[in-house]
Amino acid sequence: MSNLPLSGTRLWDSLMEMARIGATPKGGCNRQTLTPLDAEGRALLARWGAEVGLTLTTDRLGNMALLRPGRDASRKPVAIGSHLDTQPTGGKFDGVLGVLAGLEVMRALHEAGAETEAPILLINWTNEEGARFSPPMMGSGAVIGAFTEQQVLDTRDPEGIRFGDALEAIGWKGEADPAKLRDLEAYFELHIEQGPVLEREGLDLGVVTHALAQQWFDVTVTGEDAHAGGTMAHRRDSLVAASILIQALETIALESGGDARATVGRIAVEPSSRNVVPSVTRFSVDLRHGDEAALDAMATALREKAGVVSVSRSVKVDAAPFWTSPQTPFDPVLAQRLRDSATARGIRFRDMPTGIGHDAVYVARQVPTVMIFCPCHGGISHNEAESITPEWAEAGLVVMADAVLATAGVVRG
């Protein structure tokens, strides 16, 4: 168990100070990736790191790595991380909690004059949210090889701005090779749950054992545009056909059972005129499940339903795969260290999966990794109303710190 001077109050104050950058009228944050506000948040983290002697390295994708050396320079770093970027109407805690909790571990070590055997590294990953540049988790994904560096740099936002140009414009394109961030001994990420389970069960913390598998699709339904005042008979209305398929997705998920999820997050119609029957409807599909065979069955059911709708509504339906992520286990040794700490401290916890993608899910493909969940009120996230308590944040902080120090090997100052 750690007896470092970890300060829940200092962590909370830092969260509130970071939240002022990109603050929204409804109490949330709009600090989207590679914007001037993202640059401002990065600069604040860099300043805080410098105050406790951390050495900052930035790679060619903008991933920030702040290093505290260890006594044994031959050991790989034990890393703590998450992200500072937010959704357009995001909250104060999604991602930011993990970064600033890692900073608090560094501050406590500095204050105590303590050394660790292994170096400790604090990481702020670029573009976890994917709100401006899609898909999400580009910084961590490129590090482990899910994307090439050039793929990320050439990605464009809805306004046509290139990722690499936006990164240079805010002054956060570094020189380091992103692949170096896969050379870690272990990786820890504290994050809000983004779901209601922990709060409903009166628990303080979740030990995340694995991430659900995911399959994303871009669906295009093509019919025929027509005047809205024309007859209802024989219409080839792409939006009506799409709505039948969208409603079927809910049934597919519910019938799959377990932890199945199906979500449509984006819809666009053409020609998007008030008095024209839409000829083209495009929408996104996000399928998730803890069993990869069940997930494949959901995808098959989507394609089969698309075939039925195509025939019954005289439209063409194309369901193109966009992105996949396999079921990903987290490291059992690191997870047990979290459980041991929570038990010793009397903190109420449970094991649980994550149905949501995080940087940790990519990192876990090549590095021993574990996640810790902190409750959030009502399970609300990606929302300006997102909120947690200082006590929940501190519980996650101290349990994570114990496990980090047990991994890195603390040397008393």
C-alpha positions as CSV (number, residue, x, y, z in Angstrom):
1,M,0.0,0.0,0.0
2,S,1.3,3.5,-0.9
3,N,1.8,6.0,1.9
4,L,2.7,8.8,-0.5
5,P,1.2,12.2,0.0
6,L,-1.5,11.8,-2.7
7,S,-3.9,14.6,-2.6
8,G,-7.5,14.2,-3.7
9,T,-8.0,17.9,-3.3
10,R,-5.0,18.8,-5.5
11,L,-6.3,16.4,-8.1
12,W,-9.8,18.0,-8.0
13,D,-8.4,21.5,-8.2
14,S,-6.4,20.5,-11.3
15,L,-9.5,19.0,-12.9
16,M,-11.4,22.2,-12.4
17,E,-8.5,24.3,-13.7
18,M,-8.2,22.2,-16.8
19,A,-12.0,22.4,-17.3
20,R,-11.7,26.2,-17.7
21,I,-10.0,25.6,-21.0
22,G,-12.8,25.3,-23.5
23,A,-15.5,25.7,-20.8
24,T,-19.1,25.7,-22.2
25,P,-22.1,27.7,-20.9
26,K,-23.7,24.5,-19.6
27,G,-20.7,23.5,-17.5
28,G,-18.9,21.1,-19.8
29,C,-15.9,21.4,-22.1
30,N,-15.4,21.8,-25.9
31,R,-11.7,21.1,-26.3
32,Q,-11.6,19.2,-29.5
33,T,-8.4,17.7,-30.7
34,L,-5.9,19.8,-32.6
35,T,-7.6,23.1,-31.9
36,P,-6.1,26.1,-30.2
37,L,-7.9,25.0,-27.0
38,D,-6.4,21.6,-27.2
39,A,-3.0,23.3,-27.5
40,E,-3.8,25.4,-24.4
41,G,-4.7,22.3,-22.4
42,R,-1.5,20.6,-23.6
43,A,0.6,23.6,-22.6
44,L,-0.9,23.6,-19.1
45,L,-0.1,19.9,-18.6
46,A,3.4,20.5,-19.9
47,R,3.9,23.3,-17.4
48,W,2.6,21.2,-14.5
49,G,4.9,18.4,-15.5
50,A,7.9,20.7,-15.6
51,E,7.2,21.9,-12.1
52,V,7.8,18.4,-10.8
53,G,10.8,17.7,-12.9
54,L,9.2,15.6,-15.7
55,T,10.9,15.5,-19.1
56,L,8.5,16.0,-22.0
57,T,8.8,14.3,-25.3
58,T,6.3,14.7,-28.1
59,D,6.1,12.4,-31.1
60,R,5.2,13.0,-34.7
61,L,1.4,12.4,-34.0
62,G,1.4,14.8,-31.0
63,N,1.3,12.1,-28.3
64,M,2.8,13.7,-25.1
65,A,5.0,11.6,-22.9
66,L,6.3,13.1,-19.6
67,L,9.0,11.0,-18.0
68,R,10.1,10.6,-14.4
69,P,13.3,8.6,-14.3
70,G,13.7,5.4,-12.2
71,R,16.7,4.1,-10.3
72,D,17.1,1.2,-12.8
73,A,17.5,2.8,-16.2
74,S,17.5,-0.6,-17.9
75,R,13.8,-1.1,-17.1
76,K,11.0,-0.1,-19.4
77,P,8.7,2.7,-18.1
78,V,5.5,2.0,-16.2
79,A,3.0,4.3,-17.9
80,I,-0.2,6.1,-16.8
81,G,-2.3,7.8,-19.3
82,S,-5.5,8.9,-21.1
83,H,-6.5,12.0,-23.1
84,L,-7.2,15.7,-22.8
85,D,-9.4,16.2,-25.9
86,T,-13.2,16.3,-25.6
87,Q,-16.3,16.0,-27.5
88,P,-17.9,19.3,-28.8
89,T,-20.3,19.1,-25.9
90,G,-18.1,17.0,-23.6
91,G,-17.7,16.9,-19.8
92,K,-14.9,17.8,-17.4
93,F,-13.7,14.2,-16.6
94,D,-13.8,11.9,-19.6
95,G,-10.1,11.2,-20.3
96,V,-8.9,14.2,-18.2
97,L,-9.3,12.3,-15.0
98,G,-6.8,9.6,-16.1
99,V,-4.2,12.2,-17.2
100,L,-4.4,14.3,-14.1
101,A,-4.5,11.4,-11.7
102,G,-1.3,10.3,-13.3
103,L,0.1,13.8,-12.8
104,E,-0.9,13.6,-9.1
105,V,1.1,10.4,-8.7
106,M,4.1,12.2,-10.1
107,R,3.5,15.2,-7.8
108,A,3.2,13.0,-4.7
109,L,6.5,11.2,-5.6
110,H,8.2,14.5,-6.1
111,E,6.8,15.9,-2.8
112,A,8.0,12.8,-0.9
113,G,11.4,12.8,-2.6
114,A,10.7,9.1,-3.4
115,E,12.3,7.1,-6.2
116,T,11.0,4.1,-8.1
117,E,13.0,1.3,-9.5
118,A,11.4,1.6,-13.0
119,P,10.8,5.0,-14.7
120,I,7.2,6.2,-14.7
121,L,5.7,7.8,-17.8
122,L,2.6,10.0,-18.1
123,I,0.9,9.9,-21.5
124,N,-1.6,12.3,-23.1
125,W,-2.8,10.5,-26.2
126,T,-3.8,12.5,-29.3
127,N,-7.4,12.3,-30.7
128,E,-8.9,9.7,-28.4
129,E,-12.4,11.1,-29.0
130,G,-12.5,11.0,-32.8
131,A,-15.0,13.9,-32.7
132,R,-13.1,16.0,-35.3
133,F,-10.9,13.4,-37.0
134,S,-12.4,9.9,-37.3
135,P,-11.9,7.1,-36.3
136,P,-11.1,7.6,-32.6
137,M,-8.0,6.7,-30.6
138,M,-5.7,7.6,-33.5
139,G,-2.6,8.4,-31.4
140,S,-2.6,5.1,-29.5
141,G,-3.8,3.1,-32.5
142,A,-0.9,4.3,-34.6
143,V,1.5,3.4,-31.8
144,I,0.5,-0.2,-31.8
145,G,0.2,-0.4,-35.6
146,A,-3.6,-0.3,-36.1
147,F,-3.0,2.7,-38.4
148,T,0.1,3.8,-40.2
149,E,1.5,7.2,-39.2
150,Q,0.8,8.5,-42.7
151,Q,-2.9,7.3,-42.6
152,V,-3.4,9.4,-39.4
153,L,-1.6,12.5,-40.8
154,D,-3.6,12.4,-44.0
155,T,-7.0,12.0,-42.3
156,R,-9.3,15.0,-42.9
157,D,-12.0,16.5,-40.7
158,P,-15.5,17.5,-42.0
159,E,-14.1,20.8,-43.1
160,G,-11.4,19.2,-45.2
161,I,-8.6,20.1,-42.9
162,R,-5.8,17.6,-42.8
163,F,-4.8,16.1,-39.4
164,G,-1.0,16.7,-40.0
165,D,-1.6,20.3,-41.0
166,A,-3.8,20.9,-37.9
167,L,-1.2,19.4,-35.7
168,E,1.5,21.6,-37.1
169,A,-0.8,24.6,-36.8
170,I,-1.2,24.3,-33.1
171,G,2.5,23.7,-32.6
172,W,2.4,20.2,-31.1
173,K,4.0,18.1,-33.8
174,G,7.1,16.6,-32.3
175,E,10.1,14.6,-33.6
176,A,9.9,11.4,-31.7
177,D,8.9,8.1,-33.3
178,P,5.4,7.1,-32.1
179,A,6.4,3.4,-32.0
180,K,8.6,4.1,-29.0
181,L,5.5,4.4,-26.8
182,R,4.8,0.7,-27.2
183,D,8.1,0.0,-25.4
184,L,6.4,-0.1,-21.9
185,E,6.6,-2.4,-19.0
186,A,2.9,-1.8,-18.1
187,Y,0.1,0.7,-18.7
188,F,-2.6,2.0,-16.3
189,E,-5.6,4.1,-17.3
190,L,-8.2,5.5,-14.8
191,H,-11.4,6.6,-16.5
192,I,-15.0,7.4,-15.6
193,E,-17.3,4.4,-16.3
194,Q,-19.5,6.2,-18.8
195,G,-22.3,3.9,-17.6
196,P,-24.6,3.6,-14.6
197,V,-23.5,0.3,-13.1
198,L,-21.1,1.4,-10.3
199,E,-23.3,4.2,-9.0
200,R,-26.4,2.0,-9.1
201,E,-24.6,-0.7,-7.1
202,G,-23.2,1.7,-4.6
203,L,-19.6,0.9,-5.5
204,D,-16.5,3.2,-5.6
205,L,-14.4,1.6,-8.3
206,G,-14.5,-0.9,-11.2
207,V,-11.6,-3.2,-12.1
208,V,-11.9,-3.6,-15.9
209,T,-11.1,-7.1,-17.0
210,H,-11.7,-6.9,-20.8
211,A,-13.1,-4.8,-23.6
212,L,-16.0,-5.8,-25.8
213,A,-15.3,-6.6,-29.5
214,Q,-16.6,-4.0,-31.9
215,Q,-17.6,-3.8,-35.6
216,W,-18.5,-0.5,-37.2
217,F,-20.3,-0.1,-40.6
218,D,-21.1,2.7,-43.0
219,V,-24.5,2.0,-44.5
220,T,-25.8,3.6,-47.7
221,V,-29.4,3.2,-48.8
222,T,-30.0,4.4,-52.4
223,G,-33.5,4.9,-53.7
224,E,-34.9,7.6,-56.0
225,D,-35.7,11.3,-55.3
226,A,-39.2,12.5,-56.1
227,H,-41.5,15.4,-55.4
228,A,-43.0,15.3,-51.9
229,G,-46.4,16.2,-53.5
230,G,-46.4,13.2,-55.7
231,T,-48.2,9.9,-55.0
232,M,-47.2,7.7,-52.1
233,A,-47.4,4.6,-54.3
234,H,-44.2,3.1,-55.6
235,R,-41.9,5.5,-53.8
236,R,-38.3,4.5,-53.4
237,D,-37.8,6.5,-50.2
238,S,-34.3,5.8,-48.9
239,L,-35.0,7.3,-45.5
240,V,-38.0,5.2,-44.8
241,A,-36.0,2.1,-45.9
242,A,-33.2,3.2,-43.6
243,S,-35.5,3.7,-40.7
244,I,-36.8,0.1,-41.0
245,L,-33.2,-1.1,-40.9
246,I,-32.3,1.1,-38.0
247,Q,-35.2,-0.1,-35.9
248,A,-34.2,-3.7,-36.7
249,L,-30.8,-3.0,-35.2
250,E,-32.3,-2.6,-31.7
251,T,-34.1,-5.9,-32.1
252,I,-30.8,-7.6,-33.3
253,A,-29.0,-6.4,-30.2
254,L,-31.8,-7.3,-27.7
255,E,-32.2,-10.8,-29.2
256,S,-28.4,-11.3,-29.1
257,G,-28.5,-10.9,-25.3
258,G,-25.6,-10.7,-22.9
259,D,-23.7,-7.4,-23.3
260,A,-24.8,-6.8,-27.0
261,R,-25.0,-3.2,-28.1
262,A,-26.2,-1.6,-31.4
263,T,-26.1,2.1,-32.1
264,V,-26.7,4.5,-35.0
265,G,-24.9,7.7,-34.3
266,R,-24.9,9.6,-37.6
267,I,-27.6,10.0,-40.3
268,A,-27.4,12.1,-43.5
269,V,-29.9,12.4,-46.3
270,E,-29.7,13.7,-49.9
271,P,-30.7,15.9,-51.4
272,S,-31.8,17.2,-48.0
273,S,-34.6,19.3,-49.2
274,R,-37.9,19.9,-47.4
275,N,-40.1,18.9,-50.3
276,V,-38.1,16.1,-51.9
277,V,-38.2,12.4,-51.1
278,P,-34.6,11.5,-50.1
279,S,-32.8,9.4,-52.7
280,V,-29.8,8.6,-50.6
281,T,-29.6,8.0,-46.8
282,R,-26.3,7.3,-45.1
283,F,-25.9,6.2,-41.5
284,S,-23.3,4.7,-39.2
285,V,-23.7,1.4,-37.3
286,D,-21.8,0.5,-34.2
287,L,-22.1,-3.1,-33.0
288,R,-20.5,-4.4,-29.8
289,H,-20.5,-7.7,-27.9
290,G,-18.3,-9.6,-25.4
291,D,-18.4,-12.7,-27.5
292,E,-16.8,-12.4,-31.0
293,A,-18.9,-15.1,-32.5
294,A,-22.1,-13.4,-31.2
295,L,-20.8,-10.1,-32.7
296,D,-20.3,-11.8,-36.1
297,A,-23.8,-13.1,-35.8
298,M,-25.1,-9.6,-35.2
299,A,-23.2,-8.4,-38.3
300,T,-24.7,-11.2,-40.3
301,A,-28.2,-10.3,-39.1
302,L,-27.6,-6.7,-40.2
303,R,-26.6,-7.8,-43.7
304,E,-29.6,-10.2,-43.9
305,K,-32.0,-7.5,-42.9
306,A,-30.4,-5.2,-45.4
307,G,-31.2,-7.7,-48.1
308,V,-34.8,-8.0,-47.0
309,V,-35.3,-4.2,-46.9
310,S,-33.6,-3.8,-50.3
311,V,-36.1,-6.1,-51.9
312,S,-39.2,-5.0,-50.0
313,R,-38.5,-1.3,-50.5
314,S,-36.9,-1.4,-54.0
315,V,-33.7,0.2,-52.8
316,K,-30.1,-0.6,-52.9
317,V,-28.4,-1.2,-49.4
318,D,-24.7,-1.3,-49.0
319,A,-23.3,-2.0,-45.5
320,A,-19.5,-1.4,-45.8
321,P,-17.2,-2.3,-42.9
322,F,-15.6,0.8,-41.4
323,W,-13.6,-0.3,-38.4
324,T,-13.2,-3.3,-36.1
325,S,-11.7,-4.0,-32.7
326,P,-11.4,-7.5,-31.3
327,Q,-12.3,-8.6,-27.7
328,T,-9.4,-7.5,-25.7
329,P,-8.4,-8.9,-22.3
330,F,-6.6,-6.8,-19.8
331,D,-3.6,-8.1,-17.8
332,P,-4.7,-10.3,-14.9
333,V,-1.6,-9.6,-12.7
334,L,-2.2,-5.9,-12.9
335,A,-5.9,-6.3,-12.3
336,Q,-5.2,-8.3,-9.1
337,R,-2.9,-5.5,-7.9
338,L,-5.9,-3.2,-8.2
339,R,-8.1,-5.6,-6.3
340,D,-5.5,-6.1,-3.6
341,S,-5.3,-2.3,-3.1
342,A,-9.0,-1.8,-3.0
343,T,-9.5,-4.6,-0.5
344,A,-6.7,-3.3,1.7
345,R,-8.2,0.2,1.7
346,G,-11.8,-0.9,2.2
347,I,-12.8,0.5,-1.2
348,R,-15.9,-1.1,-2.6
349,F,-15.3,-2.5,-6.1
350,R,-16.4,-5.0,-8.7
351,D,-14.9,-6.6,-11.9
352,M,-16.5,-5.4,-15.1
353,P,-16.0,-5.2,-18.9
354,T,-15.8,-2.0,-20.9
355,G,-18.2,-1.7,-23.8
356,I,-16.4,1.6,-24.8
357,G,-13.2,2.0,-26.7
358,H,-10.3,3.6,-24.9
359,D,-6.6,4.1,-25.6
360,A,-6.0,1.3,-23.1
361,V,-7.8,-1.1,-25.4
362,Y,-5.3,-0.5,-28.2
363,V,-2.3,-0.4,-25.9
364,A,-3.3,-3.8,-24.4
365,R,-2.6,-5.5,-27.7
366,Q,1.1,-5.1,-27.1
367,V,1.6,-4.0,-23.5
368,P,0.4,-5.5,-20.1
369,T,-2.5,-3.1,-19.5
370,V,-5.3,-2.5,-17.0
371,M,-8.1,0.0,-16.6
372,I,-9.8,1.3,-13.5
373,F,-13.4,2.8,-13.6
374,C,-14.6,5.6,-11.4
375,P,-18.4,6.0,-11.1
376,C,-20.2,8.9,-12.8
377,H,-23.6,10.3,-12.0
378,G,-26.4,8.6,-13.9
379,G,-23.8,7.1,-16.3
380,I,-23.8,10.3,-18.2
381,S,-20.8,11.1,-20.4
382,H,-20.1,12.8,-23.7
383,N,-22.4,15.4,-22.2
384,E,-21.9,18.7,-20.5
385,A,-23.8,17.3,-17.5
386,E,-21.1,14.7,-16.9
387,S,-20.2,14.6,-13.2
388,I,-18.4,12.7,-10.5
389,T,-17.5,13.3,-6.9
390,P,-14.1,14.2,-5.4
391,E,-14.4,11.0,-3.3
392,W,-14.8,8.8,-6.4
393,A,-11.9,10.5,-8.1
394,E,-9.7,10.0,-5.0
395,A,-10.6,6.3,-4.7
396,G,-9.5,5.7,-8.2
397,L,-6.4,7.7,-7.7
398,V,-5.1,5.9,-4.6
399,V,-5.9,2.4,-5.9
400,M,-4.2,3.1,-9.2
401,A,-1.2,4.6,-7.4
402,D,-0.8,1.5,-5.2
403,A,-0.8,-0.7,-8.2
404,V,1.6,1.5,-10.2
405,L,4.1,1.6,-7.4
406,A,3.8,-2.1,-6.8
407,T,4.7,-2.5,-10.5
408,A,7.4,0.1,-10.7
409,G,8.9,-0.7,-7.3
410,V,9.0,2.3,-5.0
411,V,12.1,3.2,-3.1
412,R,11.5,5.2,0.0
413,G,13.0,8.7,0.0
